[in-house]
Amino acid sequence: MATSDDFGTYTTEILKTEGFNEYMHDSLTDSSITDEYLRQFDIIILGETSINASHKTMLSDYVKNGGNLIAFRPDKKLNEIFGITDAGGTYSEGYIAIDTTTEQGKGLTSKIMQFHGEADKYQAHGAEIIATLYADKFSEKEFPAVVSYDYGKGHTIAFLYNLPKSIVYTRQGNPLFAGIEKDGIPGLRGMDLFADGWLDTSMNTINQADQQMALLSHCIQYLNSFTKPLPRIWYFPDSLKCLVVLDNDGENNTEADFEPQFQDVDSMGAKMTIYIMDIDKVSKAWVDKWIAKGHEIAAHPDDTREALDPTWNRMDSVIGDIKEQIASKYGITVRTNVNHWFVWCGRNADGSQNFAAQARLEEKHGIEMDGNYAHYDMNSNQGAYYLGQLGINHGNYTGSGLVMKYADAEGKTVNVYQRFNAVYDQQYNESNDPEGFFNCFIGLMDRSLNNEIYSIISIKAHNNEYYFSKEPLMEMLAYANDKGIPVWTALNLLNFLKMKDEASFTNISWANNRLSFTLNSSLKHSNGLTFMIPANHGDKKITGITKDNKDIQLTIKSVKGSEYAFVTVEPGANYSFLISYGN
């Protein structure tokens, strides 16, 4: 239950990313919210919000009678429900560490991680501490960050900071830097939002935002242990543990320049997106040929004329013009986007700051995936490599290897996915480090495959820098092939994510140690849709699964400290499942 204030509604994006496609969104202030209405839900998640006395009574009664409540930075009127007492004061821009000996924290990192925003100081008064707050990474632990408590017949978990807000700020940067040059590299870019110490680069290799989203998932599953197991959609296509996207900024080059690179990539079984800027230098016949082979041609809007201070109106015009040109010449609807120089508009039409103004502009033009966040920090005023070290420990400075939608400065979700270009050729070309370029990719993939630091890895290989990137790029594609990891276009990834997010679980029923539900999927995709279901519930374990009344093979895998049964289906259809648990 949440409003868009304080990023509450972004919780639904976290739930979709984590695969919990079985939720309803309401606001606590809605007149339809009654005691009887709440009782139908196994778990309620409450966004940061102020509550009144009647809300307190309603939530208290819900938990006392066996309900399960999770809250983000809860109103202090609810302290009793969460087993905490007010210690006075707040931490701002601090750190947390998960206790991995707890049921909720097992399988996650024990390393200290950043949070953004404010956290309230409490003392545990009967609650179990799941994670601890730190003022900085060197201080002694003082206050709880996440607590778990049994209240009446029910159970509660409180994140004492605003998790959705922190996730957005970790992924997108400091909203106060929107529209301001910060790193001294010519042109306003998304990277400026991470300047002046916004990120602790020592955590780039653990995907700290994803770890905290996984903690929420563990909390949900812990509370499910008191009710019934719930299925979750898996992060990747089929049952993969990693995915690669390859894109290429065409700049002012010609189709003759592009041809050798496309032939090389295609010969490796990989697919590539090219963002073209000069439409006159690329024929429709050439575009049609490579689209037919599964590659993507999209737009590379050029607003570098005002790169130092990009405005809403000018960027709006630039995107609209090139999108129309591509539609007119090639018959293509542009759905993914990367701007020339990664120029990032950080102000709304009225001039007000909005760190997602660029994403809002793209949404206006029907663009659904953005690739303007990248790892480039050469010759900045922030010190050497302020976005993090290069090579094998390069990592994701956005704290995430997953692709999620943006949120704007008001906390409202933008219908545009943020795809981070981590493996960026220009960074390594200017460092004269082709080996580092390859090792950056290897580090991300190996951590995703072997250490559960899951990443959708985006490679940027400019056509006009192919003299540098060809050899390491071919090595990357060979490595991906050896590991069985496909290399996709941005468009294929977009279509997969839309399919994954659209799928849902309904008609969920639990009786006599048997879970039944319907998996609904209306969008097709060439790759499989996979869900996972806890392999154990209480003292019972899965003994069988039927799909549409037919037995299917049981495949058990371990994910972040817990075992799950994995099931893959062809998307674009509805399926009925029955999961049986026994001794």
C-alpha positions as CSV (number, residue, x, y, z in Angstrom):
1,M,0.0,0.0,0.0
2,A,1.6,3.2,-1.1
3,T,1.3,6.4,-3.1
4,S,3.9,7.9,-5.5
5,D,5.0,10.2,-2.7
6,D,8.4,9.1,-1.2
7,F,8.8,6.5,-4.0
8,G,6.2,4.1,-2.5
9,T,4.7,3.0,-5.8
10,Y,8.2,2.1,-7.1
11,T,7.8,-0.9,-4.8
12,T,5.8,-2.6,-7.6
13,E,8.9,-2.3,-9.9
14,I,11.0,-4.0,-7.2
15,L,8.4,-6.8,-6.9
16,K,8.3,-7.3,-10.7
17,T,12.1,-7.3,-10.9
18,E,12.2,-9.9,-8.1
19,G,9.5,-11.9,-9.8
20,F,6.6,-11.5,-7.4
21,N,4.0,-11.0,-10.1
22,E,1.1,-11.7,-7.7
23,Y,0.3,-8.4,-6.0
24,M,-2.3,-5.6,-5.9
25,H,-1.5,-1.9,-5.4
26,D,-3.7,0.2,-3.2
27,S,-3.3,3.3,-1.0
28,L,-4.0,3.2,2.7
29,T,-6.1,6.4,2.3
30,D,-8.5,4.7,-0.1
31,S,-12.0,4.4,1.3
32,S,-12.1,0.7,0.2
33,I,-9.4,-0.2,2.7
34,T,-11.2,-2.0,5.6
35,D,-10.4,-4.7,8.1
36,E,-12.2,-7.2,6.0
37,Y,-10.4,-6.1,2.8
38,L,-7.0,-6.5,4.4
39,R,-7.7,-10.0,5.8
40,Q,-7.7,-11.4,2.3
41,F,-3.9,-10.8,1.9
42,D,-1.1,-12.9,3.3
43,I,1.3,-10.0,3.3
44,I,0.9,-6.2,3.2
45,I,3.8,-4.0,2.2
46,L,3.5,-0.4,3.4
47,G,5.4,2.4,1.8
48,E,6.7,5.4,3.8
49,T,3.7,7.3,4.8
50,S,2.1,9.1,7.7
51,I,-0.8,7.3,9.3
52,N,-3.7,8.3,11.6
53,A,-5.1,6.5,14.7
54,S,-7.6,4.5,12.6
55,H,-4.9,3.3,10.3
56,K,-2.8,2.2,13.3
57,T,-5.7,0.3,14.7
58,M,-6.5,-1.3,11.4
59,L,-2.9,-2.5,10.8
60,S,-2.5,-3.6,14.4
61,D,-5.6,-5.7,14.3
62,Y,-4.5,-7.2,10.9
63,V,-1.2,-8.4,12.4
64,K,-2.6,-9.5,15.7
65,N,-5.1,-11.7,13.9
66,G,-2.4,-13.5,11.9
67,G,-1.4,-11.0,9.2
68,N,2.1,-10.3,8.0
69,L,3.3,-6.7,7.5
70,I,6.4,-5.2,5.9
71,A,7.0,-1.5,6.1
72,F,9.5,1.0,4.7
73,R,10.5,3.7,7.2
74,P,7.3,3.2,9.2
75,D,5.4,5.9,11.0
76,K,6.5,6.0,14.7
77,K,2.9,5.2,15.7
78,L,3.6,1.7,14.6
79,N,6.7,1.1,16.9
80,E,4.8,-1.4,19.1
81,I,3.9,-3.6,16.1
82,F,7.5,-3.8,15.0
83,G,9.1,-4.3,18.4
84,I,11.2,-1.1,18.4
85,T,11.5,2.0,20.5
86,D,12.5,5.5,19.3
87,A,16.1,6.4,20.0
88,G,15.8,9.9,18.5
89,G,17.4,11.3,15.4
90,T,18.3,10.0,12.0
91,Y,21.2,8.8,9.8
92,S,21.5,10.4,6.4
93,E,23.4,8.7,3.5
94,G,24.8,5.9,5.7
95,Y,25.5,2.2,5.5
96,I,23.9,-1.0,6.4
97,A,25.1,-4.6,6.9
98,I,22.9,-7.7,6.7
99,D,23.2,-10.4,9.4
100,T,23.6,-13.4,7.2
101,T,23.1,-15.8,10.2
102,T,19.4,-14.9,10.2
103,E,16.8,-16.7,8.1
104,Q,16.1,-13.6,6.1
105,G,19.8,-12.7,5.6
106,K,21.2,-16.1,4.6
107,G,22.7,-16.4,1.2
108,L,23.3,-12.6,0.9
109,T,26.4,-10.5,1.3
110,S,27.6,-9.7,4.8
111,K,29.6,-6.7,3.4
112,I,28.7,-3.2,4.4
113,M,26.6,-1.4,1.8
114,Q,25.4,2.1,1.2
115,F,21.8,3.4,1.6
116,H,20.6,6.7,0.3
117,G,18.1,9.0,2.0
118,E,17.4,9.0,5.7
119,A,17.0,6.2,8.3
120,D,15.4,6.6,11.7
121,K,17.3,5.6,14.9
122,Y,15.6,3.0,17.0
123,Q,16.5,0.4,19.6
124,A,15.2,-3.1,19.3
125,H,12.6,-3.9,22.0
126,G,11.9,-7.5,21.4
127,A,12.6,-7.4,17.6
128,E,15.3,-9.5,15.9
129,I,17.8,-7.4,14.1
130,I,18.2,-8.5,10.5
131,A,20.5,-5.7,9.4
132,T,22.4,-2.9,11.2
133,L,22.8,0.8,10.5
134,Y,26.2,2.5,10.4
135,A,26.9,6.3,10.2
136,D,29.9,5.4,8.0
137,K,31.8,2.3,7.0
138,F,34.2,2.7,9.8
139,S,31.9,3.3,12.7
140,E,30.7,0.9,15.4
141,K,27.2,-0.5,14.8
142,E,24.6,1.3,16.8
143,F,21.1,1.0,15.5
144,P,19.0,-1.6,13.6
145,A,18.3,-1.1,9.9
146,V,15.9,-4.0,9.4
147,V,14.0,-5.8,12.2
148,S,11.7,-8.8,12.4
149,Y,9.0,-9.2,15.1
150,D,6.2,-11.5,16.1
151,Y,3.1,-9.5,17.1
152,G,0.0,-11.3,18.3
153,K,-0.6,-14.1,15.8
154,G,1.1,-12.3,13.1
155,H,4.6,-11.2,12.0
156,T,6.2,-7.9,11.0
157,I,9.4,-6.7,9.3
158,A,10.4,-3.1,9.2
159,F,13.1,-1.5,6.9
160,L,13.9,1.6,9.0
161,Y,15.0,3.4,5.8
162,N,13.0,4.0,2.6
163,L,14.1,1.0,0.5
164,P,12.5,1.9,-2.8
165,K,13.8,5.5,-2.6
166,S,17.3,4.2,-1.8
167,I,17.2,1.8,-4.7
168,V,16.3,4.5,-7.1
169,Y,19.0,6.9,-5.8
170,T,21.6,4.1,-5.9
171,R,20.7,3.3,-9.5
172,Q,20.1,6.8,-10.9
173,G,22.3,9.0,-8.7
174,N,21.9,12.2,-6.7
175,P,18.7,14.0,-7.7
176,L,20.2,17.3,-6.4
177,F,22.8,17.1,-9.2
178,A,20.2,17.0,-12.0
179,G,21.0,19.5,-14.8
180,I,24.4,20.4,-13.2
181,E,27.9,19.8,-14.5
182,K,29.7,18.0,-11.7
183,D,32.6,15.8,-13.1
184,G,34.2,18.3,-15.4
185,I,33.9,16.1,-18.5
186,P,32.3,18.2,-21.3
187,G,28.6,17.6,-21.5
188,L,25.9,16.9,-19.0
189,R,25.6,13.1,-18.6
190,G,24.0,10.6,-16.2
191,M,27.5,10.0,-14.8
192,D,27.5,13.6,-13.3
193,L,24.8,12.4,-10.9
194,F,27.3,10.1,-9.2
195,A,30.0,12.8,-8.5
196,D,31.2,14.2,-5.2
197,G,31.3,10.9,-3.3
198,W,27.8,9.7,-4.1
199,L,29.0,6.2,-4.5
200,D,31.4,4.0,-2.6
201,T,33.2,2.3,-5.4
202,S,34.5,-0.5,-3.2
203,M,31.0,-2.0,-3.5
204,N,30.8,-2.1,-7.3
205,T,31.4,-5.8,-7.5
206,I,28.5,-6.8,-5.1
207,N,25.6,-5.0,-6.8
208,Q,24.5,-3.4,-3.5
209,A,21.1,-2.3,-4.7
210,D,20.3,-5.8,-5.9
211,Q,21.5,-7.3,-2.6
212,Q,19.0,-5.1,-0.7
213,M,16.2,-6.0,-3.1
214,A,17.0,-9.6,-2.5
215,L,16.8,-9.0,1.2
216,L,13.2,-7.8,0.7
217,S,12.5,-11.0,-1.3
218,H,13.9,-13.1,1.5
219,C,11.7,-11.2,4.0
220,I,8.6,-11.9,1.8
221,Q,9.5,-15.6,1.6
222,Y,10.1,-15.8,5.4
223,L,6.6,-14.4,6.0
224,N,5.3,-16.8,3.4
225,S,6.5,-19.6,5.6
226,F,3.7,-18.8,7.9
227,T,1.1,-19.0,5.2
228,K,1.9,-20.6,1.8
229,P,4.8,-20.7,-0.7
230,L,4.6,-18.3,-3.6
231,P,6.0,-18.7,-7.1
232,R,8.4,-16.1,-8.5
233,I,9.4,-15.3,-12.1
234,W,13.2,-15.9,-12.7
235,Y,15.4,-12.9,-13.6
236,F,16.7,-14.2,-16.9
237,P,15.3,-16.0,-20.0
238,D,15.1,-19.8,-19.8
239,S,17.1,-20.7,-16.7
240,L,20.2,-18.7,-17.6
241,K,22.2,-16.9,-14.9
242,C,23.5,-14.1,-17.1
243,L,22.7,-12.3,-20.3
244,V,24.7,-10.0,-22.7
245,V,23.5,-7.1,-24.8
246,L,25.8,-5.6,-27.5
247,D,25.4,-2.1,-28.9
248,N,27.3,0.2,-31.2
249,D,27.1,3.9,-31.7
250,G,27.4,4.6,-35.4
251,E,28.3,8.3,-35.1
252,N,28.8,9.7,-38.6
253,N,30.0,6.5,-40.2
254,T,28.6,4.8,-43.3
255,E,27.1,1.4,-43.9
256,A,30.4,0.4,-45.6
257,D,32.1,1.2,-42.3
258,F,29.5,-0.9,-40.3
259,E,29.5,-3.9,-42.6
260,P,32.8,-5.6,-41.4
261,Q,31.8,-5.2,-37.7
262,F,28.3,-6.7,-38.3
263,Q,29.8,-9.6,-40.2
264,D,32.2,-10.3,-37.4
265,V,29.5,-10.2,-34.7
266,D,27.1,-12.2,-36.7
267,S,29.7,-14.9,-37.4
268,M,29.9,-15.5,-33.7
269,G,26.2,-16.1,-33.4
270,A,25.8,-12.7,-31.6
271,K,23.3,-9.9,-32.3
272,M,24.0,-6.2,-32.1
273,T,22.1,-2.9,-31.9
274,I,23.5,0.0,-33.8
275,Y,22.4,3.6,-33.0
276,I,22.8,5.6,-36.2
277,M,23.1,9.4,-36.4
278,D,23.5,10.2,-40.1
279,I,20.5,8.6,-41.8
280,D,21.7,9.7,-45.3
281,K,24.8,7.4,-45.1
282,V,22.8,4.2,-44.5
283,S,20.4,2.7,-47.1
284,K,17.1,0.9,-46.4
285,A,18.4,-2.2,-48.2
286,W,21.3,-2.4,-45.7
287,V,19.0,-1.9,-42.7
288,D,16.6,-4.5,-44.0
289,K,19.4,-7.0,-44.5
290,W,20.6,-6.9,-40.9
291,I,17.2,-6.6,-39.3
292,A,16.3,-9.8,-41.1
293,K,19.3,-11.4,-39.5
294,G,18.1,-10.4,-36.0
295,H,20.0,-7.2,-35.4
296,E,18.6,-3.9,-34.4
297,I,18.8,-0.5,-36.1
298,A,17.8,2.5,-33.8
299,A,18.4,6.2,-33.4
300,H,21.4,8.1,-32.0
301,P,20.0,11.6,-31.2
302,D,22.6,14.3,-31.4
303,D,22.0,17.2,-29.0
304,T,25.7,17.9,-28.5
305,R,25.1,21.5,-29.7
306,E,23.8,22.2,-26.2
307,A,25.6,19.4,-24.4
308,L,26.7,21.8,-21.7
309,D,23.1,22.7,-20.8
310,P,20.6,20.4,-22.6
311,T,17.1,21.8,-22.5
312,W,13.8,19.9,-22.5
313,N,12.5,21.6,-25.7
314,R,15.7,21.2,-27.7
315,M,16.1,17.5,-26.7
316,D,12.4,16.9,-27.4
317,S,12.9,18.2,-30.9
318,V,16.1,16.3,-31.6
319,I,14.6,12.9,-30.5
320,G,11.4,13.6,-32.4
321,D,13.2,14.5,-35.6
322,I,15.5,11.5,-35.8
323,K,12.7,9.1,-34.8
324,E,10.5,10.5,-37.6
325,Q,13.4,10.3,-40.1
326,I,14.0,6.6,-39.3
327,A,10.4,5.8,-39.4
328,S,10.0,7.5,-42.8
329,K,13.1,6.0,-44.5
330,Y,13.3,2.5,-42.9
331,G,9.7,1.9,-41.7
332,I,11.1,1.3,-38.2
333,T,9.6,2.4,-34.9
334,V,12.4,3.3,-32.6
335,R,12.0,1.7,-29.1
336,T,15.5,1.9,-27.6
337,N,17.8,4.9,-27.4
338,V,21.3,6.1,-26.7
339,N,22.2,9.8,-27.2
340,H,25.4,11.0,-28.8
341,W,27.9,11.7,-26.0
342,F,25.2,10.3,-23.6
343,V,23.9,13.9,-23.2
344,W,21.3,13.8,-20.4
345,C,18.6,16.4,-19.9
346,G,18.2,17.0,-16.2
347,R,15.4,19.6,-16.2
348,N,11.7,19.6,-17.0
349,A,10.2,21.9,-19.5
350,D,9.7,24.5,-16.8
351,G,13.4,24.4,-15.8
352,S,12.9,22.5,-12.6
353,Q,15.4,19.8,-11.7
354,N,14.4,16.2,-12.5
355,F,17.1,13.5,-12.7
356,A,14.8,11.5,-15.0
357,A,13.7,14.3,-17.3
358,Q,15.6,12.6,-20.2
359,A,13.7,9.4,-19.5
360,R,10.4,11.3,-19.4
361,L,11.2,12.8,-22.8
362,E,11.9,9.3,-24.2
363,E,8.7,8.0,-22.7
364,K,6.9,10.9,-24.5
365,H,8.3,9.6,-27.8
366,G,7.4,6.0,-27.3
367,I,11.0,4.9,-26.4
368,E,10.9,2.1,-23.9
369,M,14.6,1.4,-23.1
370,D,17.4,3.9,-22.4
371,G,21.1,3.1,-22.6
372,N,22.6,6.5,-21.6
373,Y,24.1,5.5,-18.3
374,A,27.7,4.2,-18.9
375,H,31.0,3.8,-17.2
376,Y,33.1,6.7,-18.4
377,D,35.2,8.9,-16.1
378,M,38.3,9.8,-18.0
379,N,40.0,13.2,-17.2
380,S,37.3,14.2,-14.7
381,N,37.8,16.6,-11.8
382,Q,36.8,13.9,-9.4
383,G,40.1,12.1,-9.2
384,A,41.2,9.1,-11.2
385,Y,38.5,6.5,-11.9
386,Y,35.9,8.0,-9.6
387,L,33.3,5.6,-10.9
388,G,35.4,2.6,-9.8
389,Q,38.4,0.6,-10.8
390,L,38.8,-1.0,-14.2
391,G,39.5,-4.5,-15.3
392,I,38.3,-7.7,-13.5
393,N,36.8,-5.7,-10.5
394,H,35.1,-3.1,-12.7
395,G,31.6,-3.9,-11.5
396,N,28.3,-1.9,-11.8
397,Y,28.6,1.5,-10.1
398,T,24.8,1.8,-10.2
399,G,24.7,-0.9,-7.6
400,S,22.7,-3.2,-10.0
401,G,23.2,-5.7,-12.7
402,L,19.4,-5.8,-13.4
403,V,17.4,-3.7,-15.8
404,M,14.5,-1.8,-14.2
405,K,12.4,1.2,-15.0
406,Y,13.4,4.8,-14.0
407,A,11.6,6.8,-11.4
408,D,11.3,10.6,-11.7
409,A,12.1,13.2,-9.0
410,E,8.6,12.9,-7.6
411,G,9.0,9.2,-7.1
412,K,6.7,8.2,-10.0
413,T,7.7,5.3,-12.2
414,V,8.7,6.2,-15.8
415,N,7.8,3.7,-18.4
416,V,11.4,3.5,-19.7
417,Y,13.9,0.8,-18.7
418,Q,17.4,1.8,-17.5
419,R,20.0,-0.3,-19.2
420,F,23.5,0.4,-17.9
421,N,26.5,0.2,-20.3
422,A,29.1,-1.2,-18.0
423,V,31.6,-2.6,-20.6
424,Y,32.4,0.6,-22.4
425,D,35.1,0.6,-25.1
426,Q,36.0,4.3,-25.0
427,Q,36.9,4.1,-21.3
428,Y,39.5,1.3,-22.1
429,N,40.6,2.8,-25.4
430,E,41.6,6.0,-23.8
431,S,43.3,4.0,-21.1
432,N,45.1,2.0,-23.8
433,D,43.9,-1.2,-22.1
434,P,42.4,-3.8,-24.4
435,E,43.1,-6.6,-21.9
436,G,41.3,-4.6,-19.2
437,F,38.3,-4.2,-21.6
438,F,38.1,-8.0,-21.9
439,N,38.7,-8.6,-18.2
440,C,35.9,-6.2,-17.3
441,F,33.5,-8.4,-19.2
442,I,35.0,-11.6,-17.7
443,G,34.6,-10.3,-14.1
444,L,31.0,-9.3,-14.6
445,M,30.1,-12.6,-16.3
446,D,32.0,-14.9,-13.8
447,R,30.4,-13.2,-10.8
448,S,27.0,-13.6,-12.4
449,L,27.5,-17.2,-13.2
450,N,29.5,-18.3,-10.2
451,N,28.8,-15.9,-7.3
452,E,25.1,-15.0,-7.8
453,I,26.0,-11.4,-8.5
454,Y,23.5,-11.5,-11.3
455,S,24.1,-9.1,-14.2
456,I,22.6,-8.3,-17.6
457,I,25.9,-7.2,-19.2
458,S,25.9,-4.4,-21.7
459,I,28.9,-4.0,-24.0
460,K,29.4,-0.8,-26.0
461,A,31.6,-1.1,-29.1
462,H,31.7,2.0,-31.2
463,N,32.2,1.4,-34.9
464,N,34.8,4.2,-35.1
465,E,36.7,2.6,-32.3
466,Y,36.5,-0.9,-33.7
467,Y,40.2,-0.8,-34.5
468,F,40.7,-1.0,-30.7
469,S,37.8,-3.2,-29.6
470,K,37.7,-5.9,-32.4
471,E,40.1,-8.3,-30.7
472,P,38.8,-8.1,-27.1
473,L,35.2,-8.0,-28.4
474,M,35.7,-11.2,-30.4
475,E,37.2,-12.8,-27.2
476,M,34.1,-11.7,-25.2
477,L,31.7,-13.2,-27.7
478,A,33.8,-16.4,-27.7
479,Y,33.7,-16.5,-23.9
480,A,29.9,-16.0,-23.9
481,N,29.5,-18.8,-26.4
482,D,31.7,-21.1,-24.3
483,K,29.5,-20.4,-21.2
484,G,26.3,-20.8,-23.2
485,I,25.2,-17.2,-22.7
486,P,23.5,-15.5,-25.6
487,V,24.3,-12.0,-26.9
488,W,21.2,-10.0,-27.7
489,T,20.1,-6.7,-29.1
490,A,18.7,-4.1,-26.7
491,L,15.3,-4.6,-28.5
492,N,15.3,-8.3,-27.8
493,L,16.0,-7.6,-24.1
494,L,13.2,-5.0,-24.0
495,N,10.8,-7.5,-25.5
496,F,11.8,-10.1,-23.0
497,L,11.4,-7.8,-20.0
498,K,8.0,-6.6,-21.2
499,M,7.0,-10.3,-21.5
500,K,8.4,-11.2,-18.0
501,D,6.8,-8.2,-16.3
502,E,3.4,-8.8,-18.0
503,A,3.2,-12.4,-16.8
504,S,1.2,-12.9,-13.6
505,F,0.1,-15.6,-11.1
506,T,-3.6,-15.8,-10.3
507,N,-6.0,-18.2,-8.6
508,I,-3.5,-19.1,-6.0
509,S,-4.8,-21.7,-3.5
510,W,-3.1,-23.7,-0.7
511,A,-4.8,-26.7,0.8
512,N,-3.7,-30.1,2.1
513,N,0.0,-29.3,1.3
514,R,-0.8,-28.6,-2.3
515,L,-0.4,-25.3,-4.1
516,S,-2.3,-24.5,-7.2
517,F,-2.2,-21.4,-9.4
518,T,-2.5,-20.1,-13.0
519,L,0.5,-18.6,-14.8
520,N,-0.9,-16.0,-17.2
521,S,1.2,-14.9,-20.1
522,S,-0.1,-13.0,-23.2
523,L,3.2,-11.8,-24.8
524,K,5.2,-14.2,-26.9
525,H,9.0,-14.4,-27.0
526,S,11.5,-16.7,-28.6
527,N,13.0,-17.7,-25.2
528,G,11.4,-19.4,-22.3
529,L,9.7,-17.8,-19.3
530,T,10.9,-19.5,-16.1
531,F,9.4,-19.4,-12.6
532,M,10.7,-20.8,-9.4
533,I,8.9,-22.1,-6.3
534,P,10.4,-22.8,-2.9
535,A,11.4,-26.4,-2.7
536,N,10.6,-26.6,1.0
537,H,7.7,-25.3,3.1
538,G,8.0,-25.9,6.8
539,D,8.9,-29.6,7.2
540,K,7.6,-30.5,3.8
541,K,9.4,-30.6,0.4
542,I,8.1,-30.6,-3.1
543,T,7.2,-34.1,-4.3
544,G,5.7,-33.4,-7.7
545,I,4.6,-30.7,-10.1
546,T,1.8,-31.0,-12.8
547,K,1.3,-28.5,-15.6
548,D,-2.2,-28.7,-17.2
549,N,-2.7,-32.0,-15.3
550,K,0.5,-33.6,-16.7
551,D,3.5,-34.5,-14.5
552,I,6.7,-32.5,-15.4
553,Q,10.3,-33.1,-14.4
554,L,11.4,-31.8,-11.0
555,T,14.5,-29.5,-11.3
556,I,15.9,-28.2,-8.0
557,K,18.4,-25.4,-7.9
558,S,19.9,-23.3,-5.1
559,V,19.5,-19.5,-5.2
560,K,21.0,-17.2,-2.6
561,G,20.8,-19.7,0.2
562,S,17.5,-21.4,-0.6
563,E,16.4,-24.2,-2.8
564,Y,13.8,-23.8,-5.5
565,A,12.1,-25.9,-8.1
566,F,12.5,-24.3,-11.6
567,V,9.9,-24.6,-14.3
568,T,10.2,-23.1,-17.8
569,V,7.3,-22.6,-20.2
570,E,6.7,-21.1,-23.6
571,P,5.4,-17.5,-23.0
572,G,2.2,-16.3,-24.6
573,A,-0.2,-18.8,-23.1
574,N,-1.8,-19.6,-19.8
575,Y,-0.9,-22.7,-17.7
576,S,-2.4,-24.4,-14.6
577,F,0.0,-25.7,-12.1
578,L,-0.3,-28.0,-9.0
579,I,2.6,-28.2,-6.7
580,S,2.5,-31.1,-4.1
581,Y,4.5,-31.0,-0.9
582,G,5.1,-34.0,1.3
583,N,7.7,-35.8,3.5
